[in-house]
Amino acid sequence: MIMNGVTMEVGAVASMRYVSDGIKAAKLVMQHTKHTMLVGEQASIFAISMGLPGPTNLSSEESIEKWTNWKKSKCQPNFRKNVLPVDDCGPYHAESSTMNFGEGACLDTKRTSLDNTLSYKFGIHNHDTISMAVIDKKGHIAVGTSTNGASFKIPGRVGDGPIAGSSGYADTEVGACGATGDGDIMMRFLPCYQVVESMRLGMEPKLAAKDAISRIARKYPDFVGAVFAVDKNGVHAGACHGWTFQYSVRSPDTADVVVYTVVPEIANA
């Protein structure tokens, strides 16, 4: 996903196979279509037709070995819930007690579920999101996010990477935000949109970032994620929950890239 903070144009691709450079494909969507997002096989066809290399086999020896070992471990951990079998590779079917579509079924306030034997946990070793914000000499701001997605995701899954407002958001009048972590949860809150709009209302980047993360943590205390915030003047900060987060900054005031470490705050009892 790429976003132009001057025009508010967005280009994104999702579930794109056989093309390695997702961020270039997203930029092509923004530059050469009136759409915001293309997905799946048609996204690949579009990217290749616009000149990107492909189709290319993106599997590596490492990824094949990782997938093979996961299959040998009965496809554990994975992202399924309320299904049977709970400790095998399927085929899966819905657990009977959850097949309730009667009145009020969608309003259950409890997140009880028949999770698989090993529940999947996000961390620094099982996803690869990169989010970046740039401010040029004229003060124009852009943001981009690229990811291969979560390891062992269910086929067809789209996370927060291509979602403007979730993995990234930019407005030249205000600033920008980038995010990483458990995208399935974070995209429900649009944290980067929240960060930028909070800064628009006068919050400093540090407080805006903390506020966005705390909103998620109140609903999902076990979630793992982080955001960085930067205002139009280059003032930046980060906030995280469930892990220690690092982000990097390069500016005219520094001779090299500076890495900042953000430690999660302990929630109030």
SERO-4910 file (N, C-alpha, C, O; in steps of 0.05 Angstrom, whole numbers):
BEGIN
 pado doro    nc1    nc2    nc3   cac1   cac2   cac3    cc1    cc2    cc3    oc1    oc2    oc3
  Met    A     17    -24      0      0      0      0     18     25      0     37     26     15
  Ile    A     10     44    -16     24     70    -17      4     92    -17    -17     90    -30
  Met    A     10    113     -2    -10    135      1      4    162     -3     25    167      9
  Asn    A     -7    178    -20      3    205    -25    -12    225     -7    -36    229     -9
  Gly    A      3    236     12     -9    253     32    -17    281     22    -30    296     36
  Val    A    -10    287     -3    -18    312    -15    -46    309    -28    -64    325    -23
  Thr    A    -48    289    -45    -73    284    -60    -92    265    -46   -116    263    -53
  Met    A    -82    251    -25    -97    229    -11   -103    206    -30   -120    189    -24
  Glu    A    -88    203    -52    -91    180    -69    -78    156    -55    -58    159    -41
  Val    A    -89    132    -60    -78    108    -49    -77     86    -71    -95     84    -87
  Gly    A    -56     71    -71    -54     47    -88    -47     24    -71    -30     25    -53
  Ala    A    -60      1    -76    -55    -23    -59    -60    -48    -75    -76    -48    -94
  Val    A    -46    -69    -68    -51    -96    -78    -52   -115    -55    -40   -111    -34
  Ala    A    -67   -137    -59    -70   -157    -38    -73   -185    -50    -83   -188    -72
  Ser    A    -63   -205    -35    -64   -233    -45    -52   -235    -73    -62   -251    -89
  Met    A    -31   -220    -78    -18   -220   -104      4   -241   -105     22   -240    -88
  Arg    A      3   -259   -124     23   -280   -126     40   -275   -151     32   -262   -170
  Tyr    A     64   -287   -151     82   -288   -174     94   -262   -182    107   -260   -202
  Val    A     91   -241   -165    104   -215   -170    117   -208   -143    103   -206   -123
  Ser    A    143   -202   -143    158   -199   -118    155   -171   -107    157   -168    -82
  Asp    A    152   -151   -123    153   -123   -113    125   -112   -109    114    -99   -127
  Gly    A    114   -117    -86     87   -108    -81     83    -78    -80     63    -68    -88
  Ile    A    104    -64    -69    101    -35    -66    101    -21    -93     88     -1    -97
  Lys    A    117    -32   -112    117    -21   -139     90    -26   -152     80     -9   -167
  Ala    A     79    -50   -148     53    -56   -159     32    -37   -148     14    -28   -163
  Ala    A     33    -32   -122     14    -13   -110     16     15   -122     -4     28   -127
  Lys    A     41     24   -127     45     50   -139     34     51   -167     23     71   -175
  Leu    A     36     29   -182     25     28   -208     -6     30   -208    -18     42   -225
  Val    A    -18     17   -187    -47     20   -184    -55     49   -180    -74     59   -191
  Met    A    -39     63   -163    -45     91   -157    -40    109   -182    -56    127   -187
  Gln    A    -19    103   -197    -12    120   -220    -28    115   -245    -32    133   -261
  His    A    -37     90   -249    -48     83   -275    -77     72   -274    -87     62   -294
  Thr    A    -90     75   -250   -118     67   -249   -133     88   -231   -120    103   -217
  Lys    A   -159     87   -232   -175    103   -215   -185     87   -190   -201     97   -174
  His    A   -174     63   -188   -181     46   -165   -162     51   -142   -141     64   -145
  Thr    A   -168     39   -119   -151     40    -96   -137     14    -91   -114     14    -83
  Met    A   -150     -9    -97   -138    -35    -91   -145    -55   -113   -168    -56   -122
  Leu    A   -125    -71   -120   -130    -95   -137   -121   -119   -121   -102   -118   -105
  Val    A   -134   -142   -126   -128   -166   -110   -125   -190   -127   -134   -192   -150
  Gly    A   -111   -210   -116   -109   -237   -127    -96   -238   -154    -78   -223   -160
  Glu    A   -105   -258   -170    -93   -263   -196    -94   -238   -214    -75   -233   -229
  Gln    A   -116   -223   -213   -118   -200   -230    -98   -178   -222    -90   -162   -239
  Ala    A    -91   -176   -197    -70   -158   -188    -43   -166   -201    -28   -148   -209
  Ser    A    -38   -192   -201    -13   -201   -213    -12   -195   -243      8   -186   -254
  Ile    A    -34   -201   -257    -36   -196   -285    -32   -166   -291    -17   -159   -310
  Phe    A    -44   -149   -275    -41   -120   -279    -12   -112   -276     -1    -97   -292
  Ala    A      0   -121   -254     28   -113   -248     47   -121   -270     64   -106   -278
  Ile    A     44   -146   -280     61   -156   -301     56   -140   -327     74   -134   -342
  Ser    A     31   -134   -333     24   -118   -357     36    -90   -356     40    -78   -377
  Met    A     40    -80   -332     52    -53   -328     82    -54   -328     95    -33   -324
  Gly    A     94    -78   -332    123    -79   -335    138    -92   -312    163    -94   -314
  Leu    A    125   -100   -291    140   -113   -269    147   -142   -277    132   -155   -292
  Pro    A    169   -152   -268    177   -180   -275    157   -200   -264    146   -197   -243
  Gly    A    153   -221   -280    135   -243   -272    123   -257   -296    126   -247   -319
  Pro    A    110   -279   -291    106   -292   -265    132   -305   -254    147   -317   -270
  Thr    A    136   -303   -228    160   -312   -215    152   -330   -192    134   -324   -176
  Asn    A    166   -353   -189    162   -370   -166    175   -357   -142    200   -354   -141
  Leu    A    160   -349   -122    170   -334    -99    177   -352    -76    186   -343    -55
  Ser    A    174   -378    -79    182   -397    -58    212   -399    -57    226   -398    -77
  Ser    A    222   -402    -32    251   -407    -28    255   -433    -14    236   -445     -4
  Glu    A    279   -443    -13    285   -468      1    277   -465     31    266   -483     43
  Glu    A    282   -441     42    275   -437     70    245   -437     74    236   -450     93
  Ser    A    230   -424     57    201   -423     60    188   -451     56    169   -458     70
  Ile    A    199   -466     37    189   -493     32    194   -511     56    177   -527     64
  Glu    A    218   -509     67    224   -525     91    207   -518    114    197   -535    129
  Lys    A    202   -492    118    185   -482    139    157   -493    137    145   -502    156
  Trp    A    146   -492    112    119   -502    107    117   -532    111     98   -543    122
  Thr    A    138   -547    102    138   -576    104    138   -584    134    124   -603    142
  Asn    A    154   -571    150    155   -577    179    129   -571    192    120   -585    210
  Trp    A    116   -549    183     90   -542    194     69   -564    188     53   -571    205
  Lys    A     70   -574    164     51   -596    156     56   -620    173     38   -634    181
  Lys    A     82   -626    178     89   -650    194     79   -646    223     74   -666    237
  Ser    A     76   -621    231     66   -615    258     36   -613    259     25   -600    277
  Lys    A     23   -625    240     -6   -625    238    -18   -597    235    -39   -591    246
  Cys    A     -3   -581    220    -13   -554    213    -17   -537    238    -36   -521    240
  Gln    A      0   -541    258     -1   -526    283     23   -508    286     46   -517    280
  Pro    A     20   -483    295     -5   -469    300    -18   -459    275     -5   -458    254
  Asn    A    -43   -450    277    -56   -438    254    -77   -418    264    -79   -413    288
  Phe    A    -92   -406    245   -110   -384    252   -139   -393    254   -157   -375    255
  Arg    A   -145   -418    253   -173   -427    254   -184   -428    282   -169   -432    301
  Lys    A   -210   -424    285   -223   -427    311   -251   -437    306   -262   -435    284
  Asn    A   -262   -449    327   -290   -460    325   -293   -480    303   -314   -481    290
  Val    A   -272   -496    298   -273   -516    277   -263   -543    288   -250   -544    309
  Leu    A   -271   -564    274   -260   -590    279   -249   -601    253   -259   -595    232
  Pro    A   -227   -617    254   -211   -624    278   -195   -601    288   -188   -582    274
  Val    A   -187   -602    314   -172   -581    326   -142   -586    325   -126   -567    330
  Asp    A   -134   -610    318   -105   -616    319    -96   -631    294    -80   -650    295
  Asp    A   -106   -623    271    -99   -636    246   -101   -616    224   -108   -592    228
  Cys    A    -94   -624    199    -94   -606    176   -120   -605    161   -122   -594    139
  Gly    A   -141   -617    173   -167   -616    160   -171   -640    141   -155   -658    142
  Pro    A   -193   -639    125   -210   -616    120   -226   -608    145   -233   -625    162
  Tyr    A   -231   -582    147   -244   -571    171   -274   -567    167   -283   -563    144
  His    A   -288   -569    189   -317   -561    188   -323   -547    214   -310   -550    234
  Ala    A   -345   -531    213   -352   -515    236   -360   -532    260   -375   -552    256
  Glu    A   -351   -525    283   -359   -539    308   -389   -533    312   -397   -510    311
  Ser    A   -404   -554    318   -433   -552    317   -445   -531    336   -465   -518    329
  Ser    A   -432   -527    360   -444   -509    379   -442   -480    370   -455   -462    381
  Thr    A   -425   -474    349   -423   -447    339   -442   -441    316   -443   -419    306
  Met    A   -456   -462    306   -474   -459    283   -501   -448    292   -521   -460    288
  Asn    A   -500   -424    304   -525   -412    314   -529   -386    300   -514   -366    305
  Phe    A   -548   -385    282   -553   -361    266   -579   -348    273   -591   -333    258
  Gly    A   -589   -354    297   -615   -343    306   -612   -314    314   -591   -302    312
  Glu    A   -634   -304    323   -636   -276    331   -616   -270    354   -615   -284    374
  Gly    A   -600   -249    350   -581   -241    371   -555   -256    370   -537   -251    386
  Ala    A   -552   -275    350   -528   -291    350   -503   -275    344   -481   -282    354
  Cys    A   -506   -253    330   -482   -236    323   -475   -217    345   -456   -202    343
  Leu    A   -491   -216    367   -487   -196    388   -474   -208    412   -475   -196    434
  Asp    A   -463   -233    410   -451   -245    433   -427   -229    442   -409   -224    426
  Thr    A   -426   -221    467   -404   -204    477   -380   -220    486   -360   -208    494
  Lys    A   -382   -246    486   -360   -263    495   -344   -273    472   -355   -282    452
  Arg    A   -317   -271    474   -300   -282    453   -291   -310    460   -267   -316    460
  Thr    A   -310   -328    466   -304   -355    471   -301   -370    445   -316   -365    426
  Ser    A   -282   -388    443   -278   -402    418   -264   -428    423   -249   -432    442
  Leu    A   -269   -447    405   -255   -473    405   -230   -469    388   -229   -477    365
  Asp    A   -209   -459    400   -184   -454    385   -169   -480    380   -174   -500    394
  Asn    A   -152   -479    360   -136   -503    355   -117   -508    379   -112   -490    396
  Thr    A   -105   -532    379    -89   -540    402    -67   -519    408    -62   -513    431
  Leu    A    -54   -509    387    -34   -488    391    -44   -463    378    -47   -461    354
  Ser    A    -49   -443    395    -59   -417    384    -36   -402    372    -14   -402    383
  Tyr    A    -41   -388    350    -21   -373    336    -15   -347    351    -34   -333    358
  Lys    A     10   -341    355     18   -316    368     36   -300    349     55   -310    338
  Phe    A     29   -274    345     45   -257    329     70   -249    344     70   -247    369
  Gly    A     92   -246    329    117   -237    341    136   -228    319    129   -229    295
  Ile    A    160   -221    326    179   -210    307    189   -231    287    201   -224    267
  His    A    185   -257    293    196   -278    277    176   -290    257    184   -308    242
  Asn    A    151   -282    258    132   -295    240    116   -276    223     95   -284    212
  His    A    125   -252    220    114   -234    199    135   -213    192    154   -210    207
  Asp    A    131   -199    170    153   -183    159    144   -156    149    154   -146    129
  Thr    A    125   -144    163    115   -118    154    136    -96    156    150    -94    176
  Ile    A    138    -80    135    155    -56    134    137    -32    127    124    -32    106
  Ser    A    137    -12    144    122     12    139    140     36    141    158     37    158
  Met    A    137     54    122    156     77    120    141    103    113    123    102     96
  Ala    A    148    124    127    137    151    120    160    168    111    182    167    122
  Val    A    154    185     92    175    203     80    164    231     78    141    235     70
  Ile    A    181    250     86    175    279     83    196    290     65    220    289     72
  Asp    A    188    302     42    209    312     23    215    341     30    205    353     49
  Lys    A    233    353     14    242    381     19    219    401     18    221    422     30
  Lys    A    198    395      3    176    413      0    155    409     22    135    423     23
  Gly    A    160    389     40    141    383     61    119    364     53    101    358     69
  His    A    121    353     29    102    333     20    106    307     35    129    299     40
  Ile    A     85    293     43     87    269     59     75    246     44     54    248     32
  Ala    A     88    223     45     77    198     34     84    175     54    102    177     70
  Val    A     68    154     52     72    131     69     69    106     52     52    105     34
  Gly    A     84     85     59     81     60     45     85     36     63    100     38     83
  Thr    A     71     14     58     73    -10     74     75    -34     56     60    -36     36
  Ser    A     93    -52     62     96    -77     47     99   -100     66    112    -98     87
  Thr    A     86   -122     59     87   -146     76     82   -171     60     67   -171     40
  Asn    A     93   -193     70     86   -219     59     64   -232     74     54   -254     66
  Gly    A     55   -220     95     33   -230    111     42   -249    133     66   -254    136
  Ala    A     24   -258    149     30   -276    171     36   -304    162     24   -314    143
  Ser    A     56   -316    174     63   -344    168     39   -362    173     26   -360    194
  Phe    A     34   -381    155     13   -401    158    -15   -390    158    -33   -402    170
  Lys    A    -18   -367    146    -45   -355    144    -63   -373    128    -54   -389    111
  Ile    A    -89   -370    132   -109   -385    116   -109   -374     88   -110   -349     85
  Pro    A   -109   -390     67   -109   -380     40   -132   -361     35   -155   -366     43
  Gly    A   -126   -338     23   -146   -318     18   -146   -295     39   -159   -275     35
  Arg    A   -131   -299     60   -130   -279     81   -117   -253     71    -96   -254     58
  Val    A   -129   -231     78   -117   -204     73   -114   -191    100   -134   -188    114
  Gly    A    -91   -182    107    -86   -168    132    -89   -138    130   -102   -128    112
  Asp    A    -76   -124    148    -78    -95    148    -59    -81    129    -61    -57    124
  Gly    A    -40    -96    117    -19    -84    101    -30    -66     78    -20    -44     75
  Pro    A    -50    -75     63    -60    -58     41    -83    -39     49    -95    -26     32
  Ile    A    -89    -37     75   -112    -21     84   -102      6     93    -89      9    113
  Ala    A   -110     27     77   -103     54     85   -118     61    110   -142     57    113
  Gly    A   -103     72    129   -114     79    155   -107     58    176   -107     64    200
  Ser    A   -100     34    168    -92     14    186    -61     11    187    -49     17    207
  Ser    A    -49      1    165    -20     -3    165     -5     24    160     18     26    166
  Gly    A    -19     43    150     -6     69    145    -27     90    137    -49     83    127
  Tyr    A    -20    115    142    -37    137    134    -21    162    133     -3    166    149
  Ala    A    -27    180    114    -11    205    111    -29    228    102    -47    224     86
  Asp    A    -24    251    113    -37    276    105    -16    298    108     -8    304    130
  Thr    A     -8    310     86     13    330     86      6    353    105     24    366    116
  Glu    A    -19    358    110    -27    380    128    -22    373    157    -22    391    174
  Val    A    -18    347    163    -16    338    191      9    322    196     26    330    212
  Gly    A     12    299    183     35    281    188     28    254    177     12    250    159
  Ala    A     41    233    189     37    206    179     41    186    202     50    193    224
  Cys    A     33    161    196     34    139    215     40    114    200     31    110    178
  Gly    A     55     96    213     58     69    202     54     49    225     57     56    248
  Ala    A     45     24    218     38      5    239     48    -23    231     53    -29    208
  Thr    A     52    -39    251     59    -67    248     49    -83    271     44    -72    293
  Gly    A     45   -109    267     36   -126    289     14   -145    279     14   -153    256
  Asp    A     -5   -151    297    -27   -169    290    -47   -154    274    -66   -141    284
  Gly    A    -44   -155    247    -60   -140    229    -90   -147    230   -107   -130    226
  Asp    A    -96   -172    236   -124   -180    237   -139   -165    259   -163   -158    256
  Ile    A   -125   -159    281   -138   -143    302   -135   -113    296   -154    -98    300
  Met    A   -111   -104    288   -106    -76    285   -124    -63    263   -132    -40    266
  Met    A   -130    -78    242   -147    -66    221   -175    -61    230   -190    -46    217
  Arg    A   -183    -72    252   -210    -67    263   -212    -39    276   -233    -29    282
  Phe    A   -188    -27    281   -188     -1    295   -177     22    278   -178     45    286
  Leu    A   -166     16    254   -153     36    237   -135     54    254   -139     79    254
  Pro    A   -114     43    267    -98     58    285    -83     82    272    -80    103    285
  Cys    A    -74     79    247    -59    101    235    -78    124    228    -69    147    229
  Tyr    A   -102    118    219   -121    140    215   -126    154    241   -127    179    242
  Gln    A   -129    139    263   -133    150    289   -110    168    297   -114    190    308
  Val    A    -85    159    293    -62    174    300    -61    201    286    -57    222    298
  Val    A    -65    201    259    -63    225    244    -86    244    252    -81    269    254
  Glu    A   -110    234    256   -132    251    263   -128    263    291   -136    285    297
  Ser    A   -116    247    309   -110    258    336    -89    280    334    -92    300    348
  Met    A    -69    277    317    -50    299    314    -63    323    301    -56    346    307
  Arg    A    -82    319    283    -97    341    271   -111    358    293   -114    382    291
  Leu    A   -120    344    314   -135    357    335   -116    369    357   -125    380    376
  Gly    A    -90    366    352    -71    379    370    -54    361    387    -36    371    401
  Met    A    -59    335    386    -42    317    402    -14    316    391     -9    317    367
  Glu    A      6    314    409     33    309    401     36    280    391     20    263    399
  Pro    A     55    275    373     58    248    362     60    226    384     48    204    380
  Lys    A     74    231    406     77    211    426     50    203    439     44    180    442
  Leu    A     34    224    445      8    218    457    -11    206    437    -27    189    445
  Ala    A    -10    215    412    -28    204    392    -22    174    387    -41    158    384
  Ala    A      4    167    387     11    139    383      2    122    407    -10    101    404
  Lys    A      7    132    431     -2    117    455    -32    114    456    -42     93    464
  Asp    A    -46    135    449    -75    133    450    -86    112    431   -104     97    438
  Ala    A    -75    111    406    -84     91    387    -79     63    396    -96     46    393
  Ile    A    -56     58    407    -49     31    417    -66     24    441    -75      1    443
  Ser    A    -70     43    459    -86     37    483   -115     30    477   -127     14    491
  Arg    A   -126     42    456   -153     36    448   -156      6    440   -176     -7    446
  Ile    A   -135     -4    426   -136    -32    419   -131    -50    443   -145    -70    447
  Ala    A   -112    -42    460   -105    -59    483   -128    -62    502   -130    -82    516
  Arg    A   -145    -42    504   -168    -44    522   -187    -66    514   -200    -78    531
  Lys    A   -190    -70    488   -208    -91    478   -193   -118    475   -206   -139    479
  Tyr    A   -168   -117    468   -152   -141    464   -126   -139    480   -105   -132    469
  Pro    A   -127   -146    506   -104   -143    523    -79   -159    514    -57   -152    522
  Asp    A    -84   -181    499    -62   -198    492    -51   -192    464    -34   -206    454
  Phe    A    -61   -171    451    -52   -166    423    -24   -156    423    -14   -145    442
  Val    A    -10   -160    400     17   -151    396     17   -131    373      8   -138    351
  Gly    A     28   -107    377     28    -88    355     42    -62    363     48    -58    387
  Ala    A     47    -46    343     61    -20    348     54     -1    325     47     -9    303
  Val    A     57     25    332     55     46    312     77     66    316     88     69    338
  Phe    A     84     79    294    101    103    296     85    127    286     68    124    268
  Ala    A     90    150    296     76    175    288     97    196    282    117    198    297
  Val    A     92    212    262    110    234    255     92    257    246     75    254    229
  Asp    A     97    281    257     81    303    248     94    317    224    116    310    216
  Lys    A     82    337    213     91    350    189    118    365    193    132    372    174
  Asn    A    125    369    218    151    382    225    173    362    230    196    370    236
  Gly    A    167    337    229    187    316    233    189    306    261    207    290    267
  Val    A    173    316    279    173    306    307    160    278    306    139    274    295
  His    A    174    259    318    165    231    316    164    217    343    177    226    362
  Ala    A    150    195    344    148    179    369    136    152    361    126    148    339
  Gly    A    137    133    380    126    107    375    112     97    400    116    107    422
  Ala    A     95     77    397     81     64    419     76     35    412     73     29    388
  Cys    A     76     18    432     73    -11    426     59    -25    449     56    -14    471
  His    A     51    -49    444     38    -66    464     46    -95    458     43   -105    435
  Gly    A     55   -109    479     60   -138    476     88   -145    466     95   -168    466
  Trp    A    104   -125    459    131   -130    451    147   -104    452    135    -82    456
  Thr    A    173   -106    450    190    -82    449    194    -76    419    203    -93    404
  Phe    A    189    -52    412    187    -43    384    210    -24    377    217     -7    393
  Gln    A    222    -27    353    243     -9    344    234      3    317    223    -10    300
  Tyr    A    240     29    314    237     42    288    261     59    283    275     67    301
  Ser    A    265     65    257    289     79    249    282    106    236    261    109    224
  Val    A    300    126    240    295    153    230    321    162    216    343    159    226
  Arg    A    317    174    192    339    188    179    330    216    172    309    219    160
  Ser    A    345    236    180    337    264    175    362    280    168    384    271    172
  Pro    A    358    305    158    381    322    153    398    328    177    421    337    175
  Asp    A    386    324    201    400    330    226    418    307    235    432    311    255
  Thr    A    416    284    222    432    261    231    451    252    209    444    254    185
  Ala    A    474    243    217    494    233    197    487    206    186    496    198    165
  Asp    A    471    191    201    464    164    193    436    157    205    424    174    219
  Val    A    427    133    199    401    124    210    404    121    240    423    110    250
  Val    A    383    131    254    382    128    283    359    109    290    337    113    281
  Val    A    365     89    307    345     70    315    334     77    343    350     82    361
  Tyr    A    308     78    345    295     84    370    281     59    380    268     44    365
  Thr    A    284     54    406    271     31    419    248     40    436    251     58    453
  Val    A    225     28    432    201     35    447    193     11    464    190    -12    454
  Val    A    190     15    490    183     -6    509    153     -4    515    143     18    520
  Pro    A    138    -26    515    110    -25    521    105    -15    550    120    -22    568
  Glu    A     85      1    553     77     10    579     61    -11    594     45    -25    581
  Ile    A     64    -12    620     49    -31    636     21    -19    641     19      4    651
  Ala    A      1    -34    633    -27    -23    636    -33    -19    666    -24    -34    683
  Asn    A    -49      1    671    -58      6    698    -76    -16    708    -93    -26    693
  Ala    A    -73    -24    732    -89    -45    744   -118    -36    747   -135    -51    757
***
